[in-house]
Amino acid sequence: MRRYLLTLRRFWGTAIAGQLEYQLNVLIELLAAAANLAGSLFILSLFFRQSGSLGGWSWQQALVVQGVYTLLDGVATTWLRPNLGAIVSHVREGTLDFVLLKPIDSQFWLSLRTLSPAGLSELLLGLGLVVWAAPRAGGSAGPLQLALALLTLLTGVVILYALWFLLAATSIWFVKTWNATEVLRAALTAGRFPIAAYPPALRLLFTVVLPVAFLTTVPAEAILGRATAPWLGAALLMAVLSFAASRAFWRFALRHYTSASS
């Protein structure tokens, strides 16, 4: 474990040093993220013009969901896209051979090799929106609530990672899989709104098939102190199963990988 932590520190230290050579990009990304968030809030406000709630959620409560979504989108921009998008390039160019020869777990290397500071602005804006909206929506900041909020946010990150990695791993068979990740990203925008705002059929889809509910709504309910034990247990189970599925699928994919030198 110590070896992996040292490797991770070296990975991310090198990545940040390289990215910060262009410091103006940090300001540009912050402005772009702020504009994107403003657009999302404007769209959300349109649903509250006719009534004061959206699926039983007030404006402030819906802002918590939007904040969680923005935070997770920042995680994707900072971590998932630069790493998992590179899997396609490794397969196409044959450099995956060199990754597999390294004395380190290949999924660890491919998942955590770099990061992009461009997503940090989204992380900060999402966190700021949650911190601002949660008290106004009736949430409290007790130790238990904070622990549950962090746990559900962590499960959301794990589920999101597993979805991205499963799609990226299909590049072993289909090189042009990056378009599929863009479809996934578009589908996950459903998480901007509380799951209760959707019709019953879509609620089932976004809970069982594409677990959007566990990405944003369940963490938002935990932050607001409204999460129930069954939903918390389901979120934890979904995270464990999703990560296990990503590990199993990667090993299955490697058994069908034809190296560039063969």
Backbone as CSV, one residue per row, in Angstrom:
resi,resn,N_x,N_y,N_z,CA_x,CA_y,CA_z,C_x,C_y,C_z
1,MET,0.819,-1.204,0.000,0.000,0.000,0.000,0.859,1.262,0.000
2,ARG,1.955,1.232,0.786,2.839,2.393,0.833,3.450,2.667,-0.535
3,ARG,3.798,1.617,-1.252,4.384,1.778,-2.585,3.387,2.437,-3.540
4,TYR,2.123,2.041,-3.427,1.098,2.613,-4.294,0.851,4.079,-3.953
5,LEU,0.864,4.406,-2.669,0.653,5.794,-2.268,1.800,6.681,-2.738
6,LEU,3.020,6.191,-2.629,4.169,6.951,-3.124,4.106,7.131,-4.631
7,THR,3.684,6.083,-5.324,3.536,6.169,-6.780,2.472,7.182,-7.151
8,LEU,1.352,7.173,-6.422,0.266,8.114,-6.690,0.725,9.549,-6.453
9,ARG,1.491,9.773,-5.404,2.001,11.123,-5.138,2.916,11.588,-6.261
10,ARG,3.749,10.701,-6.769,4.630,11.055,-7.877,3.821,11.319,-9.152
11,PHE,2.823,10.478,-9.424,1.956,10.680,-10.591,1.339,12.073,-10.571
12,TRP,0.645,12.386,-9.478,-0.135,13.617,-9.415,0.752,14.850,-9.278
13,GLY,1.878,14.693,-8.588,2.806,15.822,-8.483,3.346,16.219,-9.852
14,THR,3.698,15.218,-10.659,4.192,15.491,-12.002,3.109,16.091,-12.880
15,ALA,1.890,15.574,-12.764,0.780,16.069,-13.583,0.453,17.519,-13.253
16,ILE,0.392,17.852,-11.968,0.067,19.223,-11.564,1.167,20.186,-11.994
17,ALA,2.424,19.762,-11.835,3.534,20.621,-12.246,3.473,20.925,-13.735
18,GLY,3.121,19.915,-14.521,3.026,20.128,-15.966,1.856,21.018,-16.346
19,GLN,0.702,20.834,-15.682,-0.487,21.607,-16.020,-0.374,23.065,-15.588
20,LEU,0.296,23.320,-14.480,0.374,24.688,-13.956,1.374,25.564,-14.704
21,GLU,2.001,25.011,-15.724,2.833,25.856,-16.574,1.979,26.868,-17.331
22,TYR,0.697,26.562,-17.468,-0.233,27.454,-18.165,-1.248,27.962,-17.134
23,GLN,-0.804,28.912,-16.295,-1.608,29.351,-15.167,-2.850,30.126,-15.598
24,LEU,-2.809,30.748,-16.752,-3.980,31.480,-17.218,-5.151,30.536,-17.481
25,ASN,-4.839,29.288,-17.808,-5.901,28.324,-18.056,-6.769,28.100,-16.826
26,VAL,-6.177,28.252,-15.633,-6.941,28.056,-14.404,-8.061,29.082,-14.319
27,LEU,-7.757,30.342,-14.621,-8.767,31.396,-14.602,-9.822,31.165,-15.681
28,ILE,-9.374,30.765,-16.863,-10.311,30.519,-17.958,-11.267,29.381,-17.605
29,GLU,-10.732,28.303,-17.022,-11.571,27.166,-16.643,-12.550,27.551,-15.536
30,LEU,-12.109,28.405,-14.619,-13.010,28.865,-13.556,-14.174,29.650,-14.128
31,LEU,-13.884,30.541,-15.065,-14.942,31.332,-15.693,-15.885,30.437,-16.493
32,ALA,-15.328,29.454,-17.195,-16.159,28.536,-17.982,-17.058,27.703,-17.076
33,ALA,-16.502,27.227,-15.952,-17.303,26.431,-15.016,-18.398,27.273,-14.381
34,ALA,-18.072,28.541,-14.046,-19.074,29.430,-13.463,-20.197,29.709,-14.456
35,ALA,-19.852,29.912,-15.726,-20.872,30.154,-16.749,-21.743,28.922,-16.948
36,ASN,-21.135,27.746,-16.929,-21.890,26.507,-17.081,-22.847,26.291,-15.915
37,LEU,-22.369,26.588,-14.702,-23.222,26.457,-13.524,-24.365,27.459,-13.572
38,ALA,-24.079,28.675,-14.004,-25.134,29.690,-14.121,-26.208,29.252,-15.109
39,GLY,-25.790,28.652,-16.227,-26.754,28.147,-17.190,-27.604,27.030,-16.609
40,SER,-26.989,26.139,-15.837,-27.731,25.044,-15.212,-28.741,25.573,-14.197
41,LEU,-28.337,26.576,-13.437,-29.247,27.156,-12.446,-30.414,27.872,-13.129
42,PHE,-30.144,28.486,-14.267,-31.222,29.149,-15.005,-32.241,28.122,-15.497
43,ILE,-31.745,27.004,-16.052,-32.653,25.946,-16.520,-33.458,25.392,-15.350
44,LEU,-32.784,25.192,-14.210,-33.476,24.677,-13.030,-34.557,25.641,-12.565
45,SER,-34.268,26.937,-12.635,-35.248,27.931,-12.177,-36.516,27.928,-13.023
46,LEU,-36.407,27.501,-14.276,-37.581,27.473,-15.142,-38.645,26.519,-14.620
47,PHE,-38.208,25.438,-13.947,-39.166,24.464,-13.421,-39.884,24.983,-12.182
48,PHE,-39.357,26.034,-11.563,-39.970,26.558,-10.350,-40.841,27.783,-10.620
49,ARG,-40.987,28.165,-11.867,-41.815,29.326,-12.180,-43.298,29.029,-12.030
50,GLN,-43.696,27.787,-12.311,-45.099,27.414,-12.225,-45.498,26.975,-10.828
51,SER,-44.560,26.397,-10.112,-44.852,25.951,-8.745,-43.616,26.141,-7.883
52,GLY,-43.792,25.979,-6.597,-42.679,26.211,-5.679,-41.863,24.981,-5.374
53,SER,-42.126,23.874,-6.077,-41.380,22.651,-5.802,-41.168,21.865,-7.091
54,LEU,-40.248,20.930,-7.039,-39.950,20.052,-8.176,-39.879,18.633,-7.638
55,GLY,-40.945,17.871,-7.871,-40.995,16.521,-7.330,-40.975,16.498,-5.817
56,GLY,-41.527,17.535,-5.195,-41.531,17.603,-3.737,-40.287,18.240,-3.143
57,TRP,-39.368,18.692,-3.981,-38.141,19.341,-3.520,-38.275,20.849,-3.679
58,SER,-37.866,21.571,-2.662,-37.884,23.037,-2.736,-36.704,23.527,-3.566
59,TRP,-36.695,24.839,-3.840,-35.613,25.434,-4.615,-34.258,25.211,-3.950
60,GLN,-34.179,25.462,-2.647,-32.901,25.287,-1.952,-32.465,23.826,-1.937
61,GLN,-33.412,22.911,-1.776,-33.070,21.490,-1.789,-32.590,21.052,-3.179
62,ALA,-33.251,21.559,-4.204,-32.817,21.239,-5.565,-31.426,21.799,-5.845
63,LEU,-31.083,22.907,-5.218,-29.735,23.466,-5.378,-28.673,22.526,-4.806
64,VAL,-29.023,21.816,-3.743,-28.077,20.844,-3.183,-27.811,19.734,-4.198
65,VAL,-28.866,19.269,-4.870,-28.695,18.240,-5.914,-27.807,18.772,-7.026
66,GLN,-28.061,20.017,-7.448,-27.241,20.624,-8.500,-25.791,20.767,-8.044
67,GLY,-25.596,21.103,-6.787,-24.236,21.224,-6.263,-23.504,19.896,-6.276
68,VAL,-24.192,18.821,-5.888,-23.581,17.486,-5.904,-23.250,17.082,-7.334
69,TYR,-24.162,17.382,-8.260,-23.905,17.061,-9.672,-22.668,17.809,-10.178
70,THR,-22.574,19.101,-9.866,-21.423,19.898,-10.298,-20.132,19.356,-9.699
71,LEU,-20.195,18.946,-8.447,-19.015,18.391,-7.792,-18.569,17.105,-8.485
72,LEU,-19.516,16.218,-8.801,-19.164,14.970,-9.477,-18.681,15.215,-10.903
73,ASP,-19.248,16.217,-11.563,-18.762,16.552,-12.898,-17.327,17.059,-12.821
74,GLY,-17.006,17.756,-11.732,-15.625,18.181,-11.516,-14.700,16.995,-11.299
75,VAL,-15.186,15.982,-10.600,-14.395,14.758,-10.422,-14.117,14.102,-11.771
76,ALA,-15.141,14.068,-12.622,-14.968,13.474,-13.945,-13.952,14.254,-14.773
77,THR,-14.037,15.597,-14.725,-13.120,16.423,-15.503,-11.692,16.334,-14.974
78,THR,-11.554,16.287,-13.654,-10.226,16.263,-13.039,-9.551,14.918,-13.172
79,TRP,-10.316,13.852,-13.058,-9.731,12.533,-12.893,-10.127,11.550,-13.993
80,LEU,-11.419,11.406,-14.264,-11.864,10.321,-15.134,-11.528,10.551,-16.601
81,ARG,-11.874,11.713,-17.126,-11.680,11.938,-18.566,-10.218,11.873,-18.985
82,PRO,-9.289,12.540,-18.275,-7.896,12.463,-18.747,-7.287,11.078,-18.633
83,ASN,-7.733,10.272,-17.671,-7.158,8.939,-17.494,-7.839,7.894,-18.363
84,LEU,-9.147,7.790,-18.232,-9.858,6.725,-18.928,-9.962,6.984,-20.421
85,GLY,-9.939,8.264,-20.815,-9.909,8.565,-22.238,-8.630,8.101,-22.894
86,ALA,-7.549,8.009,-22.095,-6.262,7.580,-22.643,-6.207,6.088,-22.912
87,ILE,-7.128,5.309,-22.321,-7.127,3.863,-22.559,-7.326,3.569,-24.039
88,VAL,-8.200,4.314,-24.681,-8.449,4.134,-26.114,-7.159,4.354,-26.898
89,SER,-6.423,5.403,-26.545,-5.159,5.699,-27.238,-4.133,4.599,-27.003
90,HIS,-4.071,4.085,-25.778,-3.115,3.014,-25.484,-3.398,1.776,-26.323
91,VAL,-4.673,1.430,-26.466,-5.030,0.247,-27.252,-4.741,0.487,-28.729
92,ARG,-5.118,1.658,-29.222,-4.950,1.954,-30.649,-3.479,2.041,-31.036
93,GLU,-2.649,2.622,-30.176,-1.242,2.842,-30.503,-0.337,1.701,-30.043
94,GLY,-0.908,0.743,-29.315,-0.108,-0.387,-28.864,0.689,-0.149,-27.601
95,THR,0.533,1.015,-26.979,1.308,1.314,-25.765,0.730,0.652,-24.521
96,LEU,-0.434,0.002,-24.647,-0.961,-0.729,-23.497,-0.023,-1.867,-23.111
97,ASP,0.749,-2.373,-24.080,1.732,-3.419,-23.781,2.696,-2.963,-22.694
98,PHE,3.170,-1.730,-22.797,4.137,-1.216,-21.827,3.494,-1.026,-20.448
99,VAL,2.202,-0.681,-20.443,1.490,-0.543,-19.167,1.390,-1.895,-18.474
100,LEU,1.069,-2.936,-19.243,0.900,-4.272,-18.667,2.212,-4.854,-18.174
101,LEU,3.328,-4.371,-18.708,4.633,-4.877,-18.285,5.149,-4.197,-17.019
102,LYS,4.519,-3.124,-16.603,4.971,-2.397,-15.416,4.665,-3.199,-14.153
103,PRO,5.532,-3.112,-13.133,5.320,-3.864,-11.879,4.293,-3.187,-10.973
104,ILE,3.127,-2.909,-11.528,2.061,-2.248,-10.780,0.737,-2.649,-11.422
105,ASP,-0.317,-2.649,-10.652,-1.620,-3.048,-11.178,-2.007,-2.154,-12.346
106,SER,-2.398,-2.762,-13.462,-2.675,-1.995,-14.679,-3.911,-1.108,-14.531
107,GLN,-4.924,-1.576,-13.820,-6.116,-0.738,-13.635,-5.779,0.477,-12.772
108,PHE,-4.946,0.287,-11.758,-4.494,1.410,-10.939,-3.743,2.426,-11.790
109,TRP,-2.839,1.951,-12.618,-2.028,2.847,-13.455,-2.909,3.616,-14.433
110,LEU,-3.800,2.914,-15.101,-4.650,3.557,-16.106,-5.666,4.506,-15.481
111,SER,-6.085,4.230,-14.265,-7.129,5.039,-13.631,-6.590,6.268,-12.926
112,LEU,-5.316,6.237,-12.499,-4.807,7.304,-11.634,-3.509,7.921,-12.135
113,ARG,-3.163,7.656,-13.402,-1.868,8.109,-13.909,-1.732,9.623,-13.906
114,THR,-2.800,10.362,-14.143,-2.699,11.818,-14.231,-3.972,12.450,-13.704
115,LEU,-3.977,13.731,-13.655,-5.182,14.489,-13.332,-5.100,15.843,-13.999
116,SER,-6.251,16.475,-14.150,-6.321,17.769,-14.813,-6.865,18.816,-13.845
117,PRO,-6.090,19.838,-13.514,-6.582,20.884,-12.613,-7.770,21.654,-13.178
118,ALA,-8.093,21.436,-14.456,-9.221,22.148,-15.072,-10.532,21.864,-14.350
119,GLY,-10.644,20.675,-13.751,-11.887,20.337,-13.073,-11.975,20.826,-11.649
120,LEU,-10.881,21.361,-11.105,-10.897,21.816,-9.719,-11.866,22.969,-9.507
121,SER,-12.044,23.799,-10.532,-12.994,24.907,-10.402,-14.412,24.385,-10.226
122,GLU,-14.770,23.312,-10.962,-16.089,22.714,-10.792,-16.238,22.101,-9.412
123,LEU,-15.184,21.478,-8.919,-15.229,20.918,-7.574,-15.510,21.997,-6.534
124,LEU,-14.807,23.118,-6.653,-14.974,24.210,-5.686,-16.353,24.839,-5.796
125,LEU,-16.823,25.049,-7.026,-18.144,25.648,-7.206,-19.249,24.716,-6.705
126,GLY,-19.130,23.435,-6.992,-20.125,22.481,-6.519,-20.151,22.395,-5.009
127,LEU,-18.966,22.330,-4.400,-18.885,22.287,-2.937,-19.435,23.568,-2.325
128,GLY,-19.094,24.710,-2.939,-19.595,25.981,-2.431,-21.111,26.072,-2.499
129,LEU,-21.696,25.570,-3.583,-23.152,25.608,-3.729,-23.817,24.719,-2.677
130,VAL,-23.243,23.550,-2.422,-23.797,22.654,-1.404,-23.721,23.299,-0.021
131,VAL,-22.570,23.873,0.305,-22.392,24.505,1.621,-23.343,25.691,1.792
132,TRP,-23.591,26.435,0.718,-24.485,27.586,0.809,-25.948,27.167,0.894
133,ALA,-26.340,26.157,0.104,-27.765,25.810,-0.006,-28.242,24.885,1.104
134,ALA,-27.387,24.006,1.593,-27.830,23.004,2.566,-28.434,23.617,3.831
135,PRO,-27.786,24.584,4.495,-28.414,25.163,5.695,-29.740,25.853,5.393
136,ARG,-29.847,26.482,4.238,-31.087,27.168,3.856,-32.190,26.185,3.482
137,ALA,-31.814,24.942,3.194,-32.799,23.915,2.859,-33.215,23.089,4.068
138,GLY,-32.685,23.461,5.235,-33.066,22.754,6.459,-32.068,21.718,6.910
139,GLY,-30.915,21.627,6.252,-29.910,20.655,6.653,-29.130,21.123,7.866
140,SER,-28.636,20.171,8.628,-27.801,20.480,9.789,-26.409,19.926,9.556
141,ALA,-25.504,20.293,10.427,-24.102,19.896,10.234,-23.614,19.045,11.394
142,GLY,-24.430,18.073,11.822,-24.016,17.172,12.883,-22.962,16.194,12.407
143,PRO,-22.197,15.608,13.331,-21.135,14.657,12.945,-21.662,13.465,12.156
144,LEU,-22.807,12.900,12.596,-23.367,11.750,11.895,-23.792,12.128,10.481
145,GLN,-24.423,13.288,10.342,-24.874,13.716,9.024,-23.698,13.962,8.094
146,LEU,-22.644,14.580,8.610,-21.456,14.819,7.798,-20.826,13.496,7.353
147,ALA,-20.794,12.523,8.275,-20.208,11.222,7.939,-21.027,10.529,6.852
148,LEU,-22.356,10.588,6.983,-23.219,9.965,5.976,-23.104,10.692,4.639
149,ALA,-22.987,12.024,4.690,-22.843,12.788,3.454,-21.554,12.414,2.736
150,LEU,-20.459,12.314,3.485,-19.180,11.935,2.879,-19.222,10.509,2.338
151,LEU,-19.898,9.614,3.073,-20.006,8.221,2.623,-20.776,8.125,1.318
152,THR,-21.900,8.820,1.226,-22.705,8.746,0.006,-22.011,9.444,-1.161
153,LEU,-21.284,10.515,-0.880,-20.510,11.152,-1.947,-19.429,10.208,-2.459
154,LEU,-18.801,9.488,-1.543,-17.772,8.522,-1.938,-18.376,7.398,-2.772
155,THR,-19.543,6.901,-2.363,-20.193,5.852,-3.162,-20.558,6.378,-4.544
156,GLY,-20.973,7.647,-4.617,-21.280,8.235,-5.920,-20.063,8.296,-6.815
157,VAL,-18.923,8.673,-6.247,-17.680,8.736,-7.023,-17.283,7.349,-7.515
158,VAL,-17.405,6.353,-6.662,-17.038,4.981,-7.044,-17.939,4.472,-8.163
159,ILE,-19.245,4.716,-8.051,-20.181,4.272,-9.093,-19.886,4.980,-10.410
160,LEU,-19.636,6.291,-10.329,-19.319,7.046,-11.535,-18.049,6.516,-12.186
161,TYR,-17.035,6.238,-11.376,-15.786,5.678,-11.912,-16.028,4.344,-12.595
162,ALA,-16.809,3.484,-11.950,-17.051,2.159,-12.510,-17.764,2.249,-13.856
163,LEU,-18.730,3.141,-13.976,-19.439,3.305,-15.246,-18.483,3.748,-16.352
164,TRP,-17.634,4.737,-16.044,-16.670,5.229,-17.030,-15.661,4.140,-17.393
165,PHE,-15.173,3.416,-16.394,-14.132,2.425,-16.663,-14.678,1.254,-17.470
166,LEU,-15.902,0.829,-17.178,-16.501,-0.263,-17.938,-16.596,0.080,-19.419
167,LEU,-16.995,1.324,-19.706,-17.077,1.739,-21.106,-15.691,1.851,-21.732
168,ALA,-14.751,2.425,-20.982,-13.401,2.584,-21.520,-12.748,1.237,-21.796
169,ALA,-13.052,0.245,-20.965,-12.439,-1.073,-21.134,-12.924,-1.787,-22.385
170,THR,-14.077,-1.399,-22.903,-14.565,-2.033,-24.135,-13.710,-1.664,-25.341
171,SER,-12.784,-0.720,-25.167,-11.889,-0.377,-26.274,-10.970,-1.536,-26.646
172,ILE,-10.877,-2.558,-25.786,-10.132,-3.769,-26.133,-10.724,-4.406,-27.390
173,TRP,-12.044,-4.298,-27.547,-12.729,-4.851,-28.723,-13.088,-3.766,-29.743
174,PHE,-13.550,-2.627,-29.226,-14.021,-1.546,-30.089,-13.183,-0.313,-29.804
175,VAL,-12.308,0.056,-30.710,-11.365,1.139,-30.447,-12.077,2.472,-30.268
176,LYS,-13.083,2.720,-31.074,-13.768,4.009,-31.012,-14.908,3.970,-29.998
177,THR,-14.532,3.908,-28.717,-15.551,3.861,-27.665,-15.729,5.200,-26.967
178,TRP,-14.918,6.201,-27.332,-15.016,7.483,-26.642,-16.366,8.144,-26.892
179,ASN,-16.970,7.885,-28.048,-18.306,8.424,-28.297,-19.321,7.877,-27.300
180,ALA,-19.127,6.621,-26.891,-20.038,6.020,-25.911,-19.928,6.721,-24.559
181,THR,-18.725,7.155,-24.190,-18.575,7.876,-22.928,-19.259,9.236,-22.991
182,GLU,-19.291,9.842,-24.169,-20.012,11.101,-24.306,-21.516,10.876,-24.172
183,VAL,-21.995,9.731,-24.676,-23.408,9.380,-24.486,-23.694,9.179,-23.000
184,LEU,-22.783,8.501,-22.311,-22.942,8.313,-20.866,-22.975,9.647,-20.150
185,ARG,-22.078,10.538,-20.517,-22.044,11.855,-19.889,-23.359,12.598,-20.102
186,ALA,-23.913,12.501,-21.308,-25.187,13.161,-21.587,-26.309,12.541,-20.755
187,ALA,-26.279,11.207,-20.616,-27.318,10.531,-19.834,-27.236,10.907,-18.360
188,LEU,-26.017,11.102,-17.872,-25.846,11.424,-16.461,-26.282,12.838,-16.110
189,THR,-26.525,13.671,-17.121,-27.041,15.010,-16.831,-28.421,14.953,-16.189
190,ALA,-29.068,13.795,-16.274,-30.352,13.629,-15.579,-30.184,13.811,-14.083
191,GLY,-28.955,13.647,-13.591,-28.696,13.807,-12.170,-28.747,15.239,-11.698
192,ARG,-28.928,16.191,-12.602,-29.049,17.589,-12.182,-30.342,17.855,-11.412
193,PHE,-31.309,16.970,-11.602,-32.617,17.159,-10.975,-32.885,16.025,-9.996
194,PRO,-33.672,16.270,-8.952,-34.034,15.194,-8.021,-34.724,14.047,-8.755
195,ILE,-34.438,12.839,-8.352,-34.990,11.681,-9.048,-36.514,11.657,-8.944
196,ALA,-37.077,12.267,-7.893,-38.527,12.295,-7.714,-39.222,13.165,-8.750
197,ALA,-38.477,13.980,-9.473,-39.072,14.859,-10.478,-39.415,14.115,-11.759
198,TYR,-38.948,12.866,-11.900,-39.164,12.117,-13.131,-40.380,11.199,-13.001
199,PRO,-40.965,10.798,-14.125,-42.066,9.826,-14.097,-41.578,8.493,-13.524
200,PRO,-42.506,7.644,-13.045,-42.111,6.371,-12.417,-41.196,5.505,-13.281
201,ALA,-41.463,5.436,-14.593,-40.638,4.590,-15.461,-39.189,5.078,-15.497
202,LEU,-39.007,6.394,-15.555,-37.653,6.945,-15.579,-36.982,6.810,-14.217
203,ARG,-37.765,6.898,-13.152,-37.179,6.690,-11.824,-36.583,5.289,-11.720
204,LEU,-37.309,4.315,-12.230,-36.802,2.940,-12.214,-35.547,2.819,-13.072
205,LEU,-35.564,3.450,-14.245,-34.403,3.419,-15.134,-33.189,4.046,-14.472
206,PHE,-33.381,5.212,-13.841,-32.271,5.943,-13.242,-31.874,5.421,-11.864
207,THR,-32.522,4.366,-11.415,-32.153,3.756,-10.141,-31.524,2.391,-10.334
208,VAL,-32.108,1.582,-11.232,-31.669,0.195,-11.405,-30.724,0.034,-12.588
209,VAL,-31.097,0.578,-13.745,-30.308,0.384,-14.968,-29.124,1.332,-15.010
210,LEU,-29.393,2.614,-14.931,-28.353,3.647,-14.912,-28.469,4.367,-13.567
211,PRO,-27.610,4.032,-12.598,-27.832,4.452,-11.214,-27.579,5.940,-10.947
212,VAL,-28.301,6.787,-11.667,-28.159,8.233,-11.484,-28.601,8.650,-10.090
213,ALA,-29.623,7.983,-9.557,-30.150,8.348,-8.237,-29.066,8.258,-7.170
214,PHE,-28.163,7.274,-7.291,-27.120,7.093,-6.283,-25.968,8.083,-6.454
215,LEU,-25.940,8.764,-7.590,-24.874,9.738,-7.832,-25.186,11.085,-7.196
216,THR,-26.429,11.530,-7.281,-26.750,12.889,-6.828,-27.869,12.942,-5.798
217,THR,-28.988,12.270,-6.052,-30.137,12.407,-5.158,-29.873,11.815,-3.777
218,VAL,-29.309,10.615,-3.720,-29.041,9.985,-2.424,-28.017,10.786,-1.610
219,PRO,-26.887,11.239,-2.205,-25.996,12.108,-1.439,-26.665,13.404,-0.978
220,ALA,-27.518,13.991,-1.844,-28.210,15.220,-1.458,-29.138,14.979,-0.274
221,GLU,-29.831,13.832,-0.275,-30.704,13.521,0.853,-29.897,13.298,2.126
222,ALA,-28.719,12.692,2.003,-27.863,12.508,3.177,-27.386,13.855,3.710
223,ILE,-27.032,14.763,2.810,-26.599,16.100,3.224,-27.731,16.836,3.941
224,LEU,-28.962,16.621,3.484,-30.123,17.287,4.069,-30.663,16.546,5.285
225,GLY,-30.064,15.430,5.632,-30.511,14.671,6.793,-31.767,13.874,6.554
226,ARG,-32.070,13.552,5.289,-33.308,12.844,4.966,-33.057,11.431,4.466
227,ALA,-31.807,10.997,4.417,-31.496,9.669,3.874,-31.996,8.579,4.814
228,THR,-32.556,7.525,4.244,-33.040,6.398,5.024,-32.047,5.244,4.941
229,ALA,-32.137,4.344,5.915,-31.202,3.221,5.969,-31.240,2.356,4.705
230,PRO,-32.433,2.029,4.156,-32.438,1.217,2.926,-31.707,1.873,1.762
231,TRP,-31.889,3.182,1.589,-31.217,3.874,0.487,-29.710,3.946,0.731
232,LEU,-29.321,4.165,1.980,-27.890,4.200,2.285,-27.249,2.839,2.039
233,GLY,-27.947,1.786,2.471,-27.435,0.435,2.230,-27.372,0.104,0.752
234,ALA,-28.393,0.537,0.014,-28.405,0.279,-1.433,-27.271,1.018,-2.131
235,ALA,-26.996,2.253,-1.700,-25.901,3.027,-2.303,-24.559,2.351,-2.046
236,LEU,-24.357,1.895,-0.821,-23.100,1.223,-0.495,-22.966,-0.079,-1.273
237,LEU,-24.052,-0.839,-1.361,-24.019,-2.090,-2.110,-23.762,-1.843,-3.596
238,MET,-24.408,-0.812,-4.146,-24.210,-0.487,-5.556,-22.755,-0.104,-5.835
239,ALA,-22.142,0.638,-4.908,-20.744,1.036,-5.095,-19.818,-0.179,-5.079
240,VAL,-20.043,-1.075,-4.123,-19.195,-2.274,-4.019,-19.348,-3.150,-5.261
241,LEU,-20.600,-3.370,-5.680,-20.846,-4.204,-6.853,-20.296,-3.561,-8.127
242,SER,-20.416,-2.238,-8.236,-19.920,-1.545,-9.424,-18.408,-1.657,-9.529
243,PHE,-17.714,-1.444,-8.404,-16.253,-1.535,-8.435,-15.806,-2.968,-8.720
244,ALA,-16.483,-3.935,-8.091,-16.139,-5.335,-8.345,-16.371,-5.698,-9.809
245,ALA,-17.446,-5.156,-10.393,-17.724,-5.421,-11.802,-16.646,-4.824,-12.699
246,SER,-16.147,-3.634,-12.348,-15.090,-3.013,-13.159,-13.809,-3.837,-13.100
247,ARG,-13.473,-4.374,-11.909,-12.281,-5.219,-11.786,-12.429,-6.508,-12.588
248,ALA,-13.589,-7.150,-12.441,-13.813,-8.419,-13.136,-13.828,-8.221,-14.655
249,PHE,-14.451,-7.135,-15.099,-14.538,-6.901,-16.540,-13.168,-6.577,-17.123
250,TRP,-12.332,-5.862,-16.388,-11.001,-5.539,-16.886,-10.152,-6.803,-17.047
251,ARG,-10.249,-7.687,-16.078,-9.508,-8.942,-16.192,-10.028,-9.769,-17.365
252,PHE,-11.338,-9.777,-17.558,-11.923,-10.473,-18.703,-11.453,-9.857,-20.013
253,ALA,-11.402,-8.525,-20.062,-10.978,-7.835,-21.277,-9.521,-8.142,-21.600
254,LEU,-8.671,-8.203,-20.573,-7.253,-8.467,-20.821,-7.032,-9.866,-21.386
255,ARG,-7.901,-10.803,-21.046,-7.765,-12.154,-21.601,-8.050,-12.175,-23.102
256,HIS,-8.725,-11.134,-23.582,-9.031,-11.057,-25.008,-8.195,-10.002,-25.714
257,TYR,-7.219,-9.444,-24.996,-6.369,-8.408,-25.595,-5.272,-9.036,-26.436
258,THR,-5.143,-8.579,-27.658,-4.063,-9.000,-28.540,-3.029,-7.897,-28.572
259,SER,-1.868,-8.164,-28.031,-0.872,-7.106,-27.881,-0.355,-6.650,-29.243
260,ALA,0.256,-5.482,-29.237,0.777,-4.902,-30.480,1.953,-5.715,-31.030
261,SER,2.600,-6.470,-30.159,3.787,-7.208,-30.613,3.474,-8.630,-31.038
262,SER,2.188,-9.048,-30.905,1.860,-10.435,-31.236,1.323,-10.536,-32.661
